[in-house]
Amino acid sequence: MFSRYLFLLIIFTTCIFTTRAQDVWLQNHFSPVSGCSLSNAETVTVLVNNNSAVVMPSNTIQVSYTVDGGSLTNQLLSSNLTPGASWNFSFSVKANVSACGAHILKVWVTRAGDSNHLNDTVQWTVQNDCPVVPGTVTSDITVCQGANAGTLSLSGWSYGAITSWESSTDNGATWTPIANTAPSYAYNNVSQNTRYHVQIDGGFCPDATSGYATITAQAPPVAGTLSGADSLCANAASGALNLTGNTQPPVQWEYSVNNGVSWTTVANTTTTYNYTSLTTSTLYRVLVDGGACADVYTDTALIYVDPVYPQTVLNGSDSLCISNASGMVNATGTFGSVLGWESSIDNGASWTAISNTAATQNYVNLTQTTFYRMITEGGQCPDVISDTAIIYVQTLPVSPSLGASDTLCINAVNGVLNLTGATTPIMDWESSTDNGASWTPISNTTTSYTYNGQQQTTIYRVMLNGLFCPDYYSDTAMIQVDTIPVAGLLGQSGTICEGASKVLNLTGSIADSLYWEFSIDNGVTWQTIVNSDTTDYTTPPVTTNVMFQVVASSGVCPPDISNSVVLVMLPAPTANAGTDTSIYLGESVMLNGSGGVTGIWMPGATLSDSTITNPVATPVVSIEYVYYVIDAQGCIGSDSVLIKVLDPIEFNIRNVITANNDNINDTWNITGVEFFPMTEVKVFNQYGKLLYENGDYKNEWKGDYKGTRLPNGTYYYVVLKGGTEEEYKGTLTLLGNE
């Protein structure tokens, strides 16, 4: 019975909860919010709430939104919503609120069986303010101080709201607000330089300030003062007028020749006016630019002009040589009282007064060109200066140069001589083939002379016109002509034994100098033999086939080369005196020579026979024997062998084994080893392998390894001298196993 009631209770409870009202609602919104420069990808986030006691599966709840009533975006919840839970839900599809201005976002939630639709929707306004483009106040203008009016405008402005205009009279350091929210401003009677700009409220974006325009208030112009009024003579009525103290630039200059009754305009806008060669008195004034104000005139300046008086004419100008520069200058015509004379030696740049009131001026022994003039009374004009009489004084001319002489070969005599430094005309060129004893005219008045084909050395010079001084000559230039060298003939080629020398003879040579050359590559390249200016040359010992030739030189002519001779080297026969060895005093050793057709040993005093190839040597001191051999060509070769004679008690390690059973070096012998018991020896091959080892060596090793004779060759030993710490290392040659 209890079980039945329990079952009914569970069914009843389940029915109550499954039929209880379900309410999903939007509790709040979080984004997007109003701001500056919102994007087209703003995240829409709201708070979704399960206001019931049942779990709402994710696939039963749909959230939707629109922007400004546009396209619809739907999205299901991605997770179950437990009873009483809230969820910050963000749409994966972003909202586009990038357009400037207000946007209405509407979000709502839907679910089947939702019992309350009044809380399903949230709606809010998002304001997107775009950054202010402040623009610039236009435009800069210059006005006349205290008498001006106009309008400034804000151009290029976008977004935001004008809050005020501002002005600054200290270059923008401080600004004063102007109650004006319009995009234009009317100014009036600005009395000082003033900047204007506009303040703009950016809303959610930063506020901004426009670029400014400057009204420059120009003070009324000061015309300034003209300086330079003067009284002049008509023959020197030139000068300059200067305008100073003006605050604005000139518009033009004006002049009047009728005392200001009428004026003529001069196109000049500088503060200086240069007048030249006036013939009548003239008034000048300047019209000064008023800028933003009215133009104004300066005061006037008068240039008073006196008439011109005639100039005195001088006679007696002349051109003289410095050796005879004396004469007279005199005045002609009508002139006033003579006040004095002047002279100049710098072409009239400066003048020196001469105390002379006569109409004639004498000069004696002038040393340089001199100008003379006479000063007479000029009336209202300055004193009258006569014309100038010039006494040109010519200095003695300096001989010009023909340049460097030259040396040429007789088969290529061609060139040009150029005269430089000539200050007077050329009269003629001259040549001499007898070292200047006599000269022959060439009939040439130019500054250059082309010579060609001369067969002997020739000297040249130029005669020049001395003008007011005697005629004179240039320096001289010598064209030396060298003869062509002849190298001559070398003797015949031949053979020569290696190491021999030979005397070569050159005949028939005609040259200033000789040098010999040799080649060891069959004439492909040649090498110069130093200090070889001789017709007889002894070659050094020849070691290869070699060629010789002689080069003959004469001045600048191309060298001549003799015939070449070839010395073919006959190789010296190869001599072999055998291997150096050591013996004890009183012992003998057999020498083993080879090579050539026949041979001889030297010295032969301690040999059994010096004319055979293998004599027995019994030296008493260490000695070097030389074996000389000669071949069929008569050439000689040699080799030497050292026989070292040792004291019997000397510890000496032999370096050879000749295991040929001749009782000489058949074993590896260490002289004196018997006096040093426990001498240790080791022998290795070239790869470091140990072949023989003995801790108390008695000269018994025959060059074998494990009972087998080792191959001929070089081996390496290490010997530790018994009873000492002396260690010896070296090579050991094994022979006789052919």
Residue pairs with C-beta under 8 A, 6 or more apart in sequence:
17 53
17 54
18 54
20 52
20 53
20 54
21 52
21 115
21 116
22 52
22 54
22 56
22 111
22 113
22 114
22 115
23 51
23 52
23 114
23 115
23 116
23 119
24 48
24 49
24 50
24 51
24 52
24 56
24 61
24 81
24 109
24 111
24 114
24 120
25 48
25 49
25 51
25 109
25 116
25 119
25 120
26 46
26 47
26 48
26 49
26 107
26 108
26 109
26 119
26 120
26 121
26 122
27 47
27 48
27 49
27 86
28 46
28 47
28 122
29 45
29 46
29 47
29 105
29 107
29 122
29 124
30 45
30 46
30 47
30 88
31 42
31 43
31 44
31 45
31 90
32 38
32 42
32 43
32 44
32 95
32 97
32 105
32 126
33 126
34 125
34 126
34 127
34 128
34 129
34 204
35 127
35 128
35 129
35 204
36 128
36 129
36 130
36 131
36 202
36 203
36 204
36 205
36 206
37 128
37 129
37 130
37 131
37 205
38 97
38 98
38 126
38 128
39 96
39 97
39 98
40 94
40 96
40 97
40 98
41 94
41 95
41 96
42 94
42 95
42 96
42 97
43 90
43 91
43 94
43 95
44 65
44 73
44 90
44 91
44 94
44 95
44 105
44 107
45 88
45 89
45 90
45 91
46 63
46 88
46 89
46 107
46 122
47 86
47 87
47 88
47 89
48 61
48 63
48 77
48 81
48 86
48 87
48 89
48 109
49 85
49 86
49 87
50 56
50 81
50 82
50 83
50 84
50 85
50 86
51 84
51 116
51 119
52 83
53 83
53 84
54 83
55 80
55 81
55 82
55 83
56 80
56 81
56 111
57 80
58 76
58 77
58 78
58 79
58 80
58 81
59 76
59 77
60 111
60 112
61 76
61 77
61 81
61 109
61 110
61 111
62 74
62 75
62 76
62 77
62 109
62 110
62 111
63 74
63 75
63 76
63 77
63 89
63 91
63 107
63 108
63 109
64 72
64 73
64 74
64 75
64 107
64 108
64 109
64 110
65 72
65 73
65 91
65 95
65 105
65 106
65 107
65 108
66 72
66 73
66 105
66 106
67 95
67 96
67 97
67 103
67 104
67 105
68 103
68 104
69 104
69 106
73 91
73 93
75 91
75 92
75 93
77 87
77 89
79 87
81 87
95 105
97 103
97 105
97 126
97 128
98 128
99 128
100 128
100 129
100 130
100 159
101 127
101 128
102 125
102 126
102 127
102 128
103 125
103 126
103 127
103 128
104 123
104 124
104 125
104 126
105 123
105 124
105 125
105 126
106 121
106 122
106 123
107 121
107 122
107 123
108 120
108 121
108 122
109 120
109 121
110 120
114 120
127 203
127 204
128 204
129 159
129 160
129 202
129 203
129 204
129 205
130 158
130 159
130 205
131 159
131 202
131 205
131 206
131 208
132 157
132 158
132 159
132 160
132 200
132 202
132 205
132 206
132 207
132 208
133 156
133 157
133 158
133 159
133 208
134 157
134 160
134 198
134 200
134 208
134 209
134 210
134 211
135 154
135 155
135 156
135 157
135 158
135 198
135 210
135 211
136 154
136 155
136 156
136 210
136 211
136 212
136 213
137 152
137 153
137 154
137 155
137 196
137 197
137 198
137 210
137 211
137 212
137 213
138 152
138 153
138 154
138 155
138 213
139 152
139 213
140 213
140 214
140 215
140 216
141 150
141 213
141 215
141 216
142 215
142 216
142 217
142 218
142 291
142 292
143 150
143 190
143 215
143 216
143 217
143 218
143 292
144 217
144 218
144 220
144 290
144 291
144 292
144 293
145 190
145 191
145 192
145 217
145 218
145 219
145 220
145 293
146 189
146 191
146 217
147 189
147 293
148 187
148 188
148 189
148 190
148 215
148 217
148 292
149 186
149 187
149 188
149 189
150 186
150 187
151 184
151 185
151 186
151 187
152 184
152 185
152 187
152 196
152 213
152 215
153 183
153 184
153 185
154 162
154 183
154 184
154 198
154 210
157 183
157 198
157 200
157 210
159 202
159 205
160 200
160 201
160 202
160 203
160 205
160 207
160 208
161 181
161 200
161 201
161 203
162 180
162 181
162 182
162 183
162 198
162 199
162 200
162 201
163 181
163 199
163 200
163 201
163 207
164 177
164 178
164 179
164 180
164 181
164 198
164 199
165 177
165 178
165 180
165 185
165 196
165 197
165 198
165 199
166 175
166 176
166 177
166 178
166 196
166 197
166 198
166 199
167 175
167 176
167 178
167 194
167 195
167 196
168 174
168 175
168 176
168 194
168 195
168 212
169 192
169 193
169 194
169 195
171 195
172 195
172 212
175 197
177 199
178 185
178 196
183 198
185 196
187 194
187 196
187 215
190 215
190 217
191 217
192 217
193 214
193 215
193 216
193 217
194 214
194 215
194 217
195 212
195 213
195 214
195 215
196 212
196 213
196 214
196 215
197 209
197 210
197 211
197 212
197 213
198 209
198 210
199 207
199 209
200 207
200 208
200 209
200 210
201 207
202 208
218 291
218 292
218 293
219 247
220 290
220 293
221 246
221 247
221 248
221 288
221 289
221 290
221 291
221 293
221 295
221 296
222 245
222 246
222 247
222 248
222 296
223 246
223 286
223 288
223 296
223 297
223 298
223 299
224 243
224 244
224 245
224 246
224 247
224 286
224 288
224 298
225 243
225 244
225 245
225 298
225 299
226 241
226 242
226 243
226 284
226 285
226 286
226 298
226 299
226 300
226 301
227 241
227 242
227 244
227 301
228 239
228 240
228 241
228 242
228 301
229 241
229 301
229 302
229 303
230 239
230 303
230 304
231 303
231 304
231 305
231 306
232 238
232 239
232 278
232 303
232 304
232 305
232 306
233 305
233 306
233 307
233 308
233 309
233 378
233 380
233 381
233 382
234 278
234 279
234 305
234 306
234 307
234 308
234 381
235 308
235 309
235 381
236 382
237 275
237 276
237 277
237 278
237 279
237 303
237 305
238 274
238 275
238 276
238 277
238 278
239 274
239 275
239 303
240 272
240 273
240 274
240 275
241 272
241 273
241 275
241 284
241 301
241 303
242 271
242 272
243 250
243 271
243 272
243 286
243 288
243 298
244 271
246 271
246 286
246 288
246 298
248 288
248 289
248 290
248 291
249 269
249 271
249 288
249 289
250 268
250 269
250 270
250 271
250 286
250 287
250 288
250 289
251 269
251 287
251 288
251 289
251 295
252 265
252 266
252 267
252 268
252 269
252 286
252 287
253 265
253 266
253 268
253 273
253 284
253 285
253 286
253 287
254 263
254 264
254 265
254 266
254 284
254 285
254 286
254 287
255 263
255 264
255 266
255 282
255 283
255 284
255 285
256 262
256 263
256 264
256 282
256 283
257 280
257 281
257 282
257 283
259 283
260 283
260 300
263 285
266 273
273 284
275 282
275 284
275 303
278 303
278 305
279 305
280 305
281 302
281 303
281 304
281 305
282 302
282 303
282 305
283 300
283 301
283 302
284 300
284 301
284 302
284 303
285 297
285 298
285 299
285 300
285 301
286 297
286 298
287 295
287 296
287 297
288 295
288 296
288 297
288 298
289 295
290 296
306 380
306 381
307 380
307 381
308 381
309 378
309 379
309 381
309 384
310 333
310 334
310 335
310 384
311 384
311 385
311 386
311 387
312 331
312 332
312 333
312 335
312 374
312 376
312 384
312 386
312 387
313 331
313 332
313 333
313 386
313 387
314 329
314 330
314 331
314 332
314 372
314 373
314 374
314 386
314 387
314 388
314 389
315 329
315 330
315 331
315 332
315 389
316 327
316 328
316 329
316 330
316 389
316 391
317 329
317 389
317 390
317 391
317 392
318 327
318 391
318 392
319 392
319 394
319 467
319 468
320 326
320 327
320 366
320 391
320 392
320 393
320 394
320 468
321 393
321 394
321 396
321 466
321 468
321 469
321 470
322 366
322 367
322 368
322 393
322 394
322 395
322 396
322 469
323 396
323 469
325 363
325 365
325 366
325 367
325 391
325 393
326 363
326 364
326 365
326 366
327 362
327 363
327 391
328 360
328 361
328 362
328 363
329 360
329 361
329 363
329 372
329 389
329 391
330 359
330 360
330 361
331 338
331 359
331 360
331 374
331 386
335 374
335 376
335 384
335 386
336 376
336 377
336 378
336 379
336 384
337 357
337 376
337 377
338 356
338 357
338 358
338 359
338 374
338 375
338 376
339 357
339 375
339 376
339 377
339 383
340 353
340 354
340 355
340 356
340 357
340 374
340 375
341 353
341 354
341 356
341 361
341 372
341 373
341 374
341 375
342 351
342 352
342 353
342 354
342 372
342 373
342 374
342 375
343 351
343 352
343 354
343 370
343 371
343 372
344 350
344 351
344 352
344 370
344 371
344 373
345 368
345 369
345 370
345 371
347 369
347 371
348 371
348 388
351 373
354 361
359 374
361 372
361 374
363 370
363 372
363 391
366 391
366 393
367 393
368 393
368 395
369 390
369 391
369 392
369 393
370 390
370 391
370 393
371 388
371 389
371 390
371 391
372 388
372 389
372 390
372 391
373 385
373 386
373 387
373 388
373 389
374 385
374 386
375 383
375 384
375 385
375 386
376 383
376 384
376 386
377 383
377 384
378 384
392 468
394 467
394 468
394 469
395 469
396 469
396 472
397 423
397 424
397 464
397 466
397 467
397 469
397 472
398 421
398 423
399 472
399 473
399 474
399 475
400 419
400 420
400 421
400 422
400 423
400 462
400 464
400 474
400 475
401 419
401 420
401 421
401 474
401 475
402 417
402 418
402 419
402 460
402 461
402 462
402 474
402 475
402 476
402 477
403 417
403 418
403 420
403 477
404 477
405 477
405 478
405 479
405 480
406 415
406 477
406 478
406 479
406 480
407 479
407 480
407 482
407 555
407 556
408 414
408 415
408 479
408 480
408 481
408 482
408 556
409 481
409 482
409 484
409 555
409 556
409 557
409 558
410 455
410 481
410 482
410 483
410 484
410 557
411 484
411 557
413 451
413 452
413 453
413 454
413 455
413 479
413 481
414 450
414 451
414 452
414 453
415 450
415 451
415 479
416 448
416 449
416 450
416 451
417 448
417 449
417 451
417 460
417 477
418 447
418 448
419 426
419 447
419 448
419 462
419 474
420 447
422 447
422 462
422 464
422 474
424 464
424 465
424 466
424 467
425 445
425 464
425 465
425 467
426 444
426 445
426 446
426 447
426 462
426 463
426 464
426 465
427 445
427 463
427 464
427 465
427 471
428 441
428 442
428 443
428 444
428 445
428 462
428 463
429 441
429 442
429 443
429 444
429 449
429 460
429 461
429 462
429 463
430 439
430 440
430 441
430 442
430 460
430 461
430 462
430 463
431 439
431 440
431 442
431 458
431 459
431 460
432 438
432 439
432 440
432 458
432 459
432 460
432 461
433 456
433 457
433 458
433 459
435 459
436 459
436 476
439 461
442 449
449 460
451 458
451 460
451 479
454 479
454 481
455 481
456 481
457 478
457 479
457 480
457 481
458 478
458 479
458 481
459 476
459 477
459 478
459 479
460 476
460 477
460 478
460 479
461 473
461 474
461 475
461 476
461 477
462 473
462 474
463 471
463 472
463 473
464 471
464 472
464 473
464 474
465 471
466 472
480 555
482 554
482 555
482 556
482 557
483 554
483 555
483 557
484 554
484 557
484 558
484 560
485 509
485 510
485 511
485 512
485 552
485 553
485 554
485 557
485 559
485 560
486 508
486 509
486 510
486 511
486 552
486 560
487 506
487 509
487 511
487 514
487 550
487 551
487 552
487 559
487 560
487 561
487 562
488 506
488 507
488 508
488 509
488 510
488 535
488 550
488 552
488 562
489 506
489 507
489 508
489 562
489 563
490 504
490 505
490 506
490 548
490 549
490 550
490 562
490 563
490 564
490 565
491 504
491 505
491 565
492 565
493 565
493 566
493 567
493 568
494 502
494 565
494 567
494 568
495 567
495 568
495 569
495 570
495 633
496 502
496 542
496 567
496 568
496 569
496 570
497 542
497 569
497 570
497 572
497 633
497 634
497 635
497 636
498 542
498 543
498 569
498 570
498 571
498 572
498 635
499 541
499 542
499 543
499 572
500 541
500 542
501 538
501 539
501 540
501 541
501 542
502 538
502 539
502 542
502 567
503 536
503 537
503 538
503 539
504 536
504 537
504 538
504 539
504 548
504 565
505 535
505 536
506 514
506 535
506 536
506 537
506 550
506 562
507 535
509 535
509 550
509 552
509 562
510 552
511 552
511 553
511 554
511 560
512 553
512 554
512 555
513 533
513 552
513 553
513 554
514 532
514 533
514 534
514 535
514 550
514 551
514 552
514 553
515 528
515 529
515 530
515 532
515 533
515 550
515 551
515 553
516 528
516 529
516 532
516 537
516 548
516 549
516 550
516 551
517 526
517 527
517 528
517 529
517 548
517 549
517 550
517 551
518 526
518 527
518 529
518 546
518 547
518 548
519 525
519 526
519 527
519 546
519 547
519 549
519 564
520 544
520 545
520 546
520 547
522 545
522 547
523 547
523 564
526 549
529 537
537 548
539 546
539 548
539 567
542 567
542 569
543 569
544 569
545 566
545 567
545 568
545 569
546 566
546 567
546 569
547 564
547 565
547 566
547 567
548 564
548 565
548 567
549 561
549 562
549 563
549 564
549 565
550 561
550 562
551 559
551 560
551 561
551 562
552 559
552 560
552 561
552 562
553 559
570 633
570 635
571 635
572 631
572 635
572 636
572 637
573 595
573 596
573 597
573 629
573 630
573 631
573 635
573 636
573 637
574 595
574 596
574 629
574 637
574 639
575 593
575 594
575 595
575 596
575 599
575 627
575 628
575 629
575 637
575 638
575 639
576 593
576 594
576 595
576 627
576 639
577 591
577 593
577 625
577 626
577 627
577 639
577 640
577 641
578 591
578 592
578 593
578 641
579 641
579 656
579 733
579 735
580 641
580 642
580 643
580 644
581 589
581 641
581 642
581 643
581 644
581 654
581 655
581 656
581 665
582 643
582 644
582 645
582 646
582 652
582 654
582 671
583 589
583 619
583 643
583 644
583 645
583 646
584 645
584 646
584 647
584 648
584 671
585 620
585 645
585 646
585 647
585 648
587 618
588 616
588 617
588 618
589 616
589 617
589 643
589 664
590 614
590 615
590 616
590 617
590 662
590 664
591 601
591 607
591 614
591 615
591 616
591 617
591 625
591 627
591 641
592 613
592 614
593 599
593 601
593 613
593 614
593 627
593 629
593 639
594 613
595 627
595 629
595 637
595 639
596 629
596 630
596 631
596 637
597 629
597 630
597 631
597 632
598 629
598 630
599 611
599 613
599 627
599 628
599 629
599 630
600 610
600 611
600 627
600 628
601 607
601 610
601 611
601 615
601 625
601 626
601 627
601 628
602 610
602 625
602 626
602 628
603 610
603 623
603 625
604 610
604 615
606 617
606 618
606 619
606 620
606 623
607 615
607 616
607 617
607 625
608 615
608 616
608 617
608 618
609 615
617 623
617 625
617 643
619 643
619 645
620 645
621 645
622 642
622 643
622 644
622 645
623 642
623 643
623 645
624 640
624 641
624 642
624 643
625 640
625 641
625 643
626 638
626 639
626 640
627 638
627 639
627 640
627 641
628 636
628 637
628 638
629 636
629 637
629 638
630 636
630 637
631 637
646 652
646 671
648 671
648 672
649 672
649 675
650 671
650 672
651 670
651 671
651 672
651 673
651 675
651 676
651 721
652 670
652 671
652 672
653 670
653 671
653 717
653 719
653 728
653 730
654 665
654 668
654 669
654 670
654 671
655 730
655 731
655 732
655 733
656 665
656 732
656 733
656 734
656 735
657 665
657 666
657 667
657 668
657 702
657 703
657 732
657 733
657 734
657 735
657 736
658 664
658 665
658 666
658 735
658 736
659 666
659 667
659 702
659 703
659 709
659 734
659 735
659 736
659 737
660 666
660 735
660 736
666 702
667 699
667 700
667 701
667 702
667 703
668 683
668 699
668 701
668 702
668 703
668 732
669 699
670 679
670 681
670 697
670 699
670 719
673 679
673 697
673 698
673 699
673 722
674 698
676 721
676 722
676 723
676 724
677 696
677 722
677 723
678 695
678 696
678 722
678 723
679 696
679 697
679 719
679 720
679 721
679 722
680 693
680 694
680 695
680 696
680 697
680 719
680 720
680 722
681 692
681 693
681 694
681 697
681 701
681 717
681 718
681 719
681 720
682 690
682 692
682 693
682 717
682 718
682 719
683 690
683 691
683 692
683 693
683 701
683 715
683 716
683 717
683 732
684 690
684 691
684 715
684 716
684 717
684 718
685 691
685 715
685 716
686 713
686 714
686 715
686 716
691 705
691 710
691 715
692 701
692 705
694 700
694 701
696 722
697 719
702 709
703 709
703 710
703 734
703 737
704 710
709 737
710 734
710 737
711 734
711 737
712 734
712 735
712 736
712 737
712 738
713 733
713 734
714 731
714 732
714 733
714 734
715 731
715 732
715 733
715 734
716 729
716 730
716 731
716 732
717 728
717 729
717 730
717 731
717 732
718 727
718 728
718 729
719 727
719 728
719 729
720 726
720 727
721 727
721 728
